[in-house]
């Protein structure tokens, strides 16, 4: 009987460890890389707006829309 209780406790500890591993995110984009990507999309949107000869407000709107997706 004590062996059964011991194996049950061992299984419960395994399940707790497994649950902790499953709750961790699989992949997370680094903070700086995320902001760099947003900045580069904003620059590309601003370039498109300038090629279409938009005024400053138009370029700003296109840049914001391009960067936020």
Beta strands, then each sheet from edge to edge (+ up, - down):
end
